[in-house]
Amino acid sequence: MSIKIDNVAIAVRDLEATIAFFTDLGLTVLGRDTVQGEWADTAVGLEGNHVKLALLQTPDGHGRLELFEYIHPQAIETQPTLPHEIGMHRVAFAVDDIDEALDIAARHGCHPLRGVATYRDLYRLTYVRGPSGIIVMFAQELKPS
């Protein structure tokens, strides 16, 4: 059997604001759709499933995010996930300039949870709270001087 990750799906409060955040970081929108019907109910396991969605791709062509905003049933707001909670944790991006990524995030009102750390002189990394409370990690590999 062959297996690969196709995408990570994230339910969001505001699809347009979330698309703007990720496209400003360099992802591109591959497509948009509105999805509903018996097949969607069956696949997702949710009666009356009806969403607006967008599929985004990283510039290298390997990573994809499926962002969706519920039309029906009404979305349920929960407290944002904390870094030590069990379950889906974060989406991580390797960036070549963490300061630029943080500048872009800040334009969307998204700032580091605590600061920027250096791991063993190998990486600079940070977590930001993105749109809809999504934890987004930026990691910049440090090149030996």
Residue pairs with C-beta under 8 A, 6 or more apart in sequence:
6 64
7 55
7 64
7 65
7 66
8 64
8 65
8 66
8 91
9 65
9 66
9 67
9 68
10 18
10 65
10 66
10 67
10 68
10 91
10 132
10 134
11 68
11 69
11 70
11 75
11 132
12 18
12 67
12 68
12 69
12 131
12 132
12 134
13 69
13 75
13 77
13 131
13 132
14 69
14 131
14 132
15 52
15 53
15 54
15 67
15 68
15 69
17 108
17 131
18 67
18 130
18 131
18 132
18 134
19 29
19 54
19 56
19 67
20 108
21 105
21 108
21 110
21 130
21 131
22 56
22 65
22 67
23 29
23 56
24 104
24 107
24 108
25 93
25 101
25 104
25 105
26 58
26 59
27 56
27 57
27 58
27 59
27 65
28 56
28 57
28 59
29 54
29 55
29 56
30 55
30 56
30 57
30 64
31 54
31 55
32 52
32 53
32 54
32 55
33 52
33 53
34 50
34 51
34 52
34 53
34 71
35 49
35 50
35 51
35 53
35 68
36 48
36 49
36 50
36 51
36 71
36 72
40 49
40 50
40 51
41 47
41 48
41 49
46 73
48 72
48 73
49 72
49 73
50 70
50 71
50 72
51 68
51 69
51 70
51 71
52 68
52 69
52 71
53 66
53 67
53 68
53 69
54 66
54 67
54 68
55 64
55 65
55 66
55 67
56 64
56 65
56 66
56 67
57 63
57 64
58 64
58 93
63 93
65 91
69 75
80 129
80 133
80 135
81 87
81 88
81 89
81 133
81 135
83 89
83 90
83 113
83 127
83 135
89 135
90 127
90 134
90 135
90 136
90 137
91 134
91 135
91 136
91 137
92 136
92 137
92 138
92 139
93 101
93 136
93 137
93 138
93 139
94 139
94 140
94 141
95 101
95 138
95 139
95 140
96 140
97 140
98 116
98 124
98 125
98 126
98 138
98 139
98 140
101 138
101 140
102 111
102 112
102 116
102 126
102 128
102 138
105 111
105 128
105 130
105 136
105 138
108 130
108 131
110 128
110 129
110 130
110 131
110 136
111 128
111 129
112 126
112 127
112 128
113 126
113 127
113 128
113 129
113 135
114 126
114 127
115 126
116 124
116 125
116 126
117 124
117 125
117 126
118 124
118 142
119 125
121 142
122 141
122 142
123 139
123 140
123 141
123 142
124 139
124 140
124 142
125 137
125 138
125 139
125 140
126 137
126 138
127 135
127 136
127 137
128 135
128 136
128 137
128 138
129 135
129 136
130 136
